[in-house]
Amino acid sequence: MFESEFWYNQGKWIIFAVLIIAATVLLIFLYGKNKITTKSITYGAVLIALAFAFSLLPPIFQLPQGGSIRLLVMLPLFLYAYTFGFFRGVTVCAIFGLLYIIIEPFMFHPIQVFLDYPLAFAFLGCAGIFSKFKKNQILFFLIGVVIGLIGRFFCHVLSGIIFFSEAAGEAGYESALLYSLAYNSFIFVAGAIEIGEILVLYFTRQLKILTKYLRRANEEKSDKLPAA
């Protein structure tokens, strides 16, 4: 009885989630023809390690069923995506998402794990969508960041609707959708903090220095790392 009711109420969302996963895999396959160099892997590993180190710091705020607000965690991922491009950014962010399971291990179902970790974080790679734009770079960087945050929010909301609907009633919500939207709104608080960090780097001219260094590493043909 419980299983039939579950599939009646949540089945359409599970099918929707599977379609999203399939579309993501197809997108990665289509963009997989892009050349991944030794330097892009090296810098990706360094910035993943940096983001992971920041994630080990105590969170500003921790939610009871997964999710937290932490300083600086997404910043290295955004910088990598913007300087190395969309596909590489998505790949690195997805890898970090898998590692983030170590930090906040809330696992109930394979689809839930995929939605809340690799897929949700992979969307942060959207910060690199406009990486080729030469004018108004900070504006397009921030637009890409916002798109990535919305994508991550969407994944968490979908996961909440499917797998955490019982918590909606306990929290006084009649709709699992409304509960999931409210619960996962922490993403935009965390995102606003990350955007603030980007703006601090921009106005202190450190953002230009960092992106120039990383772009030079991305554009040089040699696999030797550029001098600082």
C-alpha positions as CSV (number, residue, x, y, z in Angstrom):
1,M,0.0,0.0,0.0
2,F,2.8,2.4,0.9
3,E,4.8,1.7,-2.2
4,S,1.8,2.1,-4.5
5,E,0.9,5.4,-2.8
6,F,4.5,6.6,-3.1
7,W,4.7,5.9,-6.8
8,Y,1.3,7.5,-7.4
9,N,2.4,10.7,-5.6
10,Q,6.1,10.8,-6.5
11,G,6.4,8.7,-9.7
12,K,6.1,11.6,-12.1
13,W,8.9,13.4,-10.3
14,I,11.1,10.4,-10.4
15,I,10.6,10.1,-14.1
16,F,11.4,13.8,-14.4
17,A,14.6,13.3,-12.4
18,V,15.7,10.4,-14.6
19,L,15.1,12.5,-17.7
20,I,17.2,15.3,-16.2
21,I,20.0,12.8,-15.4
22,A,19.8,11.4,-18.9
23,A,20.0,14.8,-20.5
24,T,23.0,15.7,-18.4
25,V,24.9,12.6,-19.4
26,L,24.1,13.3,-23.0
27,L,25.3,16.9,-22.7
28,I,28.6,15.8,-21.1
29,F,29.0,13.2,-23.9
30,L,28.4,15.8,-26.6
31,Y,30.8,18.3,-25.1
32,G,33.3,15.6,-24.2
33,K,35.1,16.1,-27.5
34,N,36.7,19.2,-26.0
35,K,40.4,18.6,-25.3
36,I,41.3,18.2,-21.7
37,T,45.0,19.1,-21.1
38,T,47.4,18.2,-18.4
39,K,47.2,21.8,-17.1
40,S,43.5,21.9,-17.0
41,I,43.5,18.7,-14.9
42,T,46.3,20.1,-12.6
43,Y,44.5,23.3,-11.9
44,G,41.2,21.5,-11.5
45,A,42.7,19.3,-8.9
46,V,44.3,22.3,-7.1
47,L,41.0,24.2,-7.0
48,I,39.0,21.2,-6.0
49,A,41.4,20.7,-3.1
50,L,41.1,24.3,-2.2
51,A,37.2,24.2,-2.2
52,F,37.4,21.0,-0.2
53,A,39.7,22.6,2.4
54,F,37.2,25.5,2.8
55,S,34.4,23.1,3.2
56,L,36.1,21.6,6.2
57,L,35.8,24.9,8.1
58,P,32.8,25.2,10.4
59,P,29.6,26.3,8.6
60,I,27.9,29.5,9.3
61,F,24.6,27.7,9.3
62,Q,23.7,24.0,9.2
63,L,20.3,22.6,8.1
64,P,18.9,19.5,9.8
65,Q,18.4,17.4,6.7
66,G,21.4,18.4,4.7
67,G,22.6,21.7,3.4
68,S,24.7,24.4,4.9
69,I,26.0,27.9,4.4
70,R,29.8,28.0,4.2
71,L,32.3,30.6,3.2
72,L,34.5,30.4,0.1
73,V,33.5,26.8,-0.9
74,M,32.0,27.6,-4.3
75,L,34.5,30.4,-5.1
76,P,37.3,28.2,-6.4
77,L,34.8,26.3,-8.5
78,F,33.4,29.4,-10.1
79,L,36.9,30.7,-10.9
80,Y,37.9,27.5,-12.6
81,A,34.7,27.3,-14.6
82,Y,35.0,30.9,-15.8
83,T,38.6,30.6,-16.8
84,F,38.7,27.1,-18.3
85,G,35.2,27.1,-19.8
86,F,31.8,25.5,-19.4
87,F,32.6,21.8,-20.0
88,R,35.7,21.6,-17.9
89,G,33.9,23.6,-15.2
90,V,31.0,21.3,-15.1
91,T,33.3,18.3,-14.9
92,V,35.4,19.7,-12.0
93,C,32.3,20.9,-10.2
94,A,30.7,17.4,-10.5
95,I,33.8,15.8,-9.1
96,F,33.8,18.1,-6.2
97,G,30.1,17.3,-5.7
98,L,31.1,13.6,-5.2
99,L,33.7,14.6,-2.7
100,Y,31.3,16.7,-0.8
101,I,29.4,13.6,0.2
102,I,32.3,13.2,2.7
103,I,31.4,16.6,4.3
104,E,27.6,16.2,4.4
105,P,26.7,12.5,3.9
106,F,22.9,12.5,3.5
107,M,22.2,9.5,1.4
108,F,18.8,7.8,1.0
109,H,18.6,6.7,-2.6
110,P,20.9,6.6,-5.6
111,I,18.8,9.2,-7.5
112,Q,18.7,11.4,-4.5
113,V,22.5,11.2,-4.1
114,F,23.0,12.0,-7.8
115,L,20.6,15.0,-7.6
116,D,22.0,16.5,-4.4
117,Y,25.7,16.0,-5.1
118,P,27.3,15.6,-8.5
119,L,24.4,17.0,-10.6
120,A,23.7,19.9,-8.2
121,F,27.3,20.9,-8.0
122,A,27.9,20.3,-11.8
123,F,25.5,23.2,-12.4
124,L,28.0,25.5,-10.8
125,G,30.1,25.0,-13.9
126,C,27.6,27.3,-15.7
127,A,29.8,30.1,-14.4
128,G,31.8,29.4,-17.5
129,I,29.0,29.7,-20.0
130,F,30.1,33.3,-21.0
131,S,33.9,32.7,-20.5
132,K,34.6,33.7,-24.1
133,F,33.0,37.2,-23.7
134,K,35.6,39.9,-23.7
135,K,33.5,42.9,-22.7
136,N,31.8,43.4,-19.4
137,Q,33.5,40.3,-18.1
138,I,32.5,40.7,-14.5
139,L,28.8,41.1,-15.5
140,F,28.8,37.9,-17.5
141,F,30.7,36.1,-14.9
142,L,28.1,37.0,-12.3
143,I,25.3,36.0,-14.7
144,G,26.9,32.6,-15.2
145,V,27.2,32.3,-11.4
146,V,23.5,33.1,-10.9
147,I,22.5,30.5,-13.6
148,G,24.7,27.9,-11.8
149,L,23.1,28.7,-8.4
150,I,19.6,28.4,-9.9
151,G,20.5,25.0,-11.4
152,R,21.8,23.8,-8.1
153,F,18.7,25.0,-6.4
154,F,16.5,23.2,-8.9
155,C,18.3,19.9,-8.3
156,H,17.9,20.2,-4.5
157,V,14.2,21.2,-4.8
158,L,13.6,18.2,-7.1
159,S,15.3,15.9,-4.6
160,G,13.3,17.4,-1.8
161,I,10.0,16.8,-3.6
162,I,10.8,13.2,-4.3
163,F,12.6,12.0,-1.2
164,F,11.7,14.4,1.6
165,S,8.0,14.9,1.1
166,E,7.2,13.5,4.6
167,A,9.1,16.3,6.2
168,A,6.8,18.8,4.6
169,G,3.9,17.7,6.8
170,E,6.0,17.6,9.9
171,A,7.1,21.2,9.1
172,G,3.5,22.4,8.6
173,Y,3.5,22.6,4.8
174,E,0.7,21.1,2.8
175,S,2.8,21.0,-0.4
176,A,6.1,19.1,-0.7
177,L,7.0,21.6,-3.5
178,L,6.5,24.7,-1.3
179,Y,8.5,23.0,1.5
180,S,11.3,22.1,-0.8
181,L,11.4,25.6,-2.2
182,A,11.6,27.1,1.2
183,Y,14.1,24.6,2.7
184,N,16.5,24.9,-0.2
185,S,16.4,28.7,-0.4
186,F,19.6,28.6,1.6
187,I,21.3,28.2,-1.7
188,F,20.6,31.8,-2.6
189,V,21.9,33.0,0.8
190,A,25.1,31.0,0.3
191,G,25.2,32.3,-3.3
192,A,24.9,35.9,-2.3
193,I,27.8,35.5,0.0
194,E,29.9,33.9,-2.8
195,I,28.9,36.8,-5.1
196,G,30.1,39.2,-2.4
197,E,33.4,37.4,-2.3
198,I,33.7,37.7,-6.1
199,L,33.0,41.5,-5.9
200,V,35.6,41.9,-3.2
201,L,38.2,40.3,-5.4
202,Y,37.0,42.4,-8.3
203,F,37.2,45.8,-6.6
204,T,40.6,44.9,-5.0
205,R,41.8,43.9,-8.5
206,Q,42.7,40.4,-7.3
207,L,40.0,38.8,-9.6
208,K,41.8,40.2,-12.7
209,I,45.1,38.8,-11.5
210,L,43.7,35.4,-10.7
211,T,41.7,35.0,-13.9
212,K,44.6,36.3,-16.0
213,Y,46.9,33.8,-14.5
214,L,44.5,30.9,-15.0
215,R,43.6,32.0,-18.6
216,R,47.3,32.1,-19.5
217,A,47.6,28.6,-18.2
218,N,44.6,27.5,-20.2
219,E,45.8,29.2,-23.5
220,E,49.5,28.2,-23.5
221,K,50.3,25.2,-25.6
222,S,53.0,23.9,-23.3
223,D,52.1,21.7,-20.4
224,K,54.5,23.6,-18.1
225,L,52.8,25.7,-15.5
226,P,53.1,29.5,-16.0
227,A,55.3,31.5,-13.7
228,A,53.6,33.4,-11.0
